[in-house]
Amino acid sequence: MTDAVAHPTPHSGSLLRQDERTRRRNNAERRFRLYGQVAIGIAIMALVILLTSVLGNGLSAFRQTFISMPVTLDAAVLDKKGNRDPADLKKVTTIGYSKLLVNSLTQVIEEEGIVVEGLASSDIKDMISDEAAAQVRDRVLGNPDLIGQTVDLKVLANGRIDGYLKGRVSMESAERDSNVSVNQLRLTESLVERGIIGKSFNWGFLTAADASELRPEAAGLGVAILGSAYMMIVVLVLSLPIGVAASIYLEEFAPKNRWTDLIEVNISNLAAVPSIVFGILGLAIFINFAGLPQSAPIVGGLVLTLMTLPTIIITTRAAIKAVPPSIRDAALGIGASKMQTVFHHVLPLAMPGILTGAIIGLAQALGETAPLLLIGMVAFVRDFPAAPPEGLFDPAAALPVQVYNWTQRADPAFVERASGAIIVLLVFLLVMNTAAILLRRRFERRW
């Protein structure tokens, strides 16, 4: 019997040279890497374009044009009886304060020797915002001792004057605009040279309430920020405990049968439902059936809670499922009950994922607009809501709805305000996502 000798098949190629198949595979890998780099480049370019557009249009909203001048608070106009009675002081309307501001600005122009041919007294009056008189009135009512004194004040300039200093208004457009005149712009240039008119940081944009279409320079985000904060409190208080409890039950305690499968499928489907459907649901249940007030943070918070719950449940279940089974087996092996295993071992290890999912869900809810429009939060609200819990039932606005509201107005100054509100909203979202990252790193444990 002879032994069979296996002779190796001679290799026609060389290890130092690529064959055609290897060459095609390497080319495919290089193309895939190139596709990925192109995709990342497109994403970065789109982000840069977005941020450039928003910042370019919105940063100017944080600076506003003010008129700095001494104003004599004449007692003969503001307190004719001279008794400083608050009831009598409140009878003086903004018309009286407006006359004082116009007289003060006229006096400043005369003292500076500024002469503009064809300038009328109405031109001087229209350079001052209508909101300025109301602000001075509120200050005097808060401190009646100012009556009779000459006080240095910074009052809001008209929106067209502000637009001229920001480049939205020009001499050519002023000739066709009934809300501003060329003489006003010439006077503005003279006052800017003397430091009487200038731009400074506008705290009112963050703290003041919304204003009418005739006063874009006075419009602020105060009510919208407070309304969004109230809604986020409602969402956090309701969605986090309900979502986490539901996730723990479904993942650790619920029996695996057709009913739990049906619940899981429906939760996944609810996460994909358009947000406007939740708005219709909130309108039907919370307003029409339960009788809660429209445009109230409590209704907005309840609607956003329904919308956020599926996201929190899905992310929490994923975090719980990511905990290794050996942790559970070890806890049960040393005598821990099922409840102790979940709350003492599984839940602490899943906490980073739970917190991340909750904050991402809140950030998503903060930017929602469609459901809030359906429950009436698009209404014009000037009064600030009270402190919780009463304030949860007061009318309020929300940041995304305020952006939508301003974009619907005709004055170009509101477009600037809308872009500024988007910047504020993006800052809130950035802070919330940063908090999610920090909390995840803070509570993350290795096993």
Residue pairs with C-beta under 8 A, 6 or more apart in sequence:
13 19
18 26
53 419
54 419
54 422
54 423
54 426
55 423
57 415
57 416
57 419
58 416
58 418
58 419
58 420
58 421
58 422
58 423
59 420
59 423
60 166
60 416
60 420
61 202
61 205
61 416
61 417
61 419
61 420
61 421
61 423
62 201
62 202
62 205
62 420
63 199
63 200
63 201
63 202
64 156
64 157
64 162
64 199
64 200
64 202
64 204
64 205
64 217
65 156
65 157
65 161
65 162
65 165
65 166
65 197
65 198
65 199
65 217
66 154
66 155
66 156
66 157
66 197
66 198
66 199
66 200
67 105
67 127
67 128
67 132
67 154
67 155
67 156
67 157
67 191
67 196
67 197
68 152
68 153
68 154
68 195
68 196
68 197
68 198
69 104
69 105
69 108
69 152
69 153
69 155
69 196
70 104
70 108
70 150
70 151
70 152
70 153
71 100
71 101
71 104
71 136
71 150
71 151
71 152
71 153
71 155
72 100
72 103
72 104
72 149
72 150
73 100
73 140
73 146
73 147
73 148
73 149
73 150
73 151
74 100
74 148
75 82
75 147
75 148
77 92
77 96
77 99
77 100
78 89
78 92
78 96
78 97
78 100
78 140
78 147
79 88
79 89
79 92
79 144
79 147
80 88
81 88
84 144
84 147
86 141
86 144
89 140
89 141
89 144
89 147
90 141
92 137
94 130
94 133
94 134
94 137
95 133
97 133
97 134
97 136
97 137
97 140
98 125
98 128
98 130
98 132
98 133
100 136
101 128
101 132
101 133
101 136
101 155
102 121
102 124
102 125
102 128
105 124
105 127
105 128
106 121
106 124
108 196
109 124
109 187
109 191
112 190
112 191
112 194
112 196
114 187
114 190
114 191
114 194
116 183
116 186
116 187
116 190
117 183
118 183
119 183
119 184
119 187
120 183
123 181
123 183
123 184
123 187
124 187
126 158
126 179
126 180
126 184
127 157
127 158
127 161
127 184
127 187
127 188
128 155
128 156
128 157
128 158
129 155
129 156
129 157
129 158
129 159
129 215
129 217
129 218
130 214
130 215
131 156
131 211
131 215
131 217
131 218
132 155
132 156
135 155
135 156
136 153
136 155
139 146
140 146
140 147
154 200
156 204
156 217
156 218
157 197
157 217
158 180
158 217
159 215
159 216
159 217
159 411
159 413
160 169
160 174
160 177
160 179
160 180
160 184
161 180
161 184
161 185
161 188
161 197
162 199
162 217
162 413
163 169
163 412
163 413
164 170
164 174
164 180
164 185
164 188
165 188
165 192
165 197
165 199
166 199
166 416
168 412
168 413
168 416
169 177
169 180
169 185
171 182
171 185
174 180
174 181
174 182
174 184
174 185
175 182
188 197
191 197
192 198
204 218
204 220
205 219
205 220
205 221
205 417
205 420
206 220
206 221
206 222
206 225
206 424
207 220
207 222
208 218
208 219
208 220
208 221
208 222
209 220
209 222
209 223
209 381
209 382
209 383
209 384
210 219
210 220
210 223
210 224
210 380
210 381
210 382
210 397
210 402
210 405
211 217
211 218
211 219
211 220
212 380
213 409
213 410
213 411
213 414
216 409
216 411
216 413
216 414
216 417
217 413
219 406
219 414
219 417
221 399
221 402
221 421
221 424
222 384
223 381
223 382
223 383
223 384
223 385
223 396
223 397
224 396
224 397
224 398
224 399
224 401
224 402
224 421
225 399
225 424
226 384
226 385
226 391
226 396
227 297
227 300
227 377
227 381
227 385
227 396
227 397
227 398
228 366
228 398
228 399
228 428
230 297
230 298
230 301
230 385
230 388
230 391
230 392
230 396
231 297
231 300
231 301
231 304
231 365
231 398
232 301
232 362
232 365
232 366
233 301
233 388
234 297
234 298
234 300
234 301
234 302
234 304
234 305
234 392
235 301
235 304
235 305
235 308
235 362
235 365
236 358
236 362
238 301
238 302
238 305
239 305
239 308
239 309
239 312
239 358
239 361
239 362
240 312
240 358
242 305
242 309
243 308
243 309
243 312
243 313
243 316
243 358
243 361
244 312
244 316
244 354
246 309
246 313
247 312
247 313
247 316
247 317
247 320
248 316
248 320
248 342
248 347
250 260
250 263
250 264
250 313
250 317
251 317
251 320
251 321
252 320
252 338
252 342
252 346
253 338
254 260
267 310
267 313
267 314
268 310
268 314
270 309
270 310
271 310
271 311
271 314
274 370
275 307
275 368
275 370
275 371
276 370
276 371
276 374
278 303
278 304
278 306
278 307
278 371
279 303
279 370
279 371
279 372
279 373
279 374
279 375
280 374
281 303
281 306
282 299
282 302
282 303
282 306
282 371
282 374
282 375
283 374
283 375
286 292
286 299
286 302
286 303
286 375
287 293
287 294
287 299
287 375
287 376
292 298
292 299
292 302
292 393
293 299
293 393
293 395
294 375
294 376
294 377
294 379
294 395
295 375
295 376
295 377
295 378
295 379
295 381
295 395
295 396
295 397
296 392
296 393
296 394
296 395
296 396
297 385
297 391
297 392
297 393
297 394
297 396
298 392
298 393
299 375
300 371
300 372
300 375
300 377
300 398
301 392
303 371
303 372
303 375
304 365
304 368
304 371
307 365
307 368
307 371
308 361
308 362
308 364
308 365
311 357
311 360
311 361
311 364
312 357
312 358
312 361
314 357
315 353
315 354
315 356
315 357
315 358
315 360
315 361
316 350
316 353
316 354
316 357
316 358
318 353
318 357
319 350
319 351
319 352
319 353
319 354
319 356
319 357
320 346
320 347
320 350
320 354
322 350
322 353
323 345
323 346
323 349
323 350
324 447
327 345
327 346
327 349
327 447
328 341
328 345
328 346
330 345
331 340
331 341
331 344
331 345
332 338
332 341
336 344
336 345
347 354
348 443
348 445
349 445
349 447
351 443
352 439
352 440
352 441
352 442
352 443
352 444
352 445
353 440
355 436
355 439
355 440
355 443
356 436
356 437
356 439
356 440
359 432
359 433
359 435
359 436
359 439
360 433
360 436
362 432
363 429
363 432
363 433
366 399
366 400
366 425
366 428
366 429
366 432
367 400
367 425
367 429
368 400
369 398
369 400
369 401
369 403
369 404
372 378
372 398
372 400
372 401
373 401
373 404
377 396
377 397
377 398
377 401
378 401
378 404
378 405
379 395
379 397
380 405
381 395
381 396
381 397
383 394
383 395
385 391
385 392
385 394
385 395
385 396
386 394
397 405
399 421
399 424
399 425
399 428
400 425
402 421
403 418
403 421
403 422
403 425
406 414
406 415
406 417
406 418
406 421
407 414
407 415
407 418
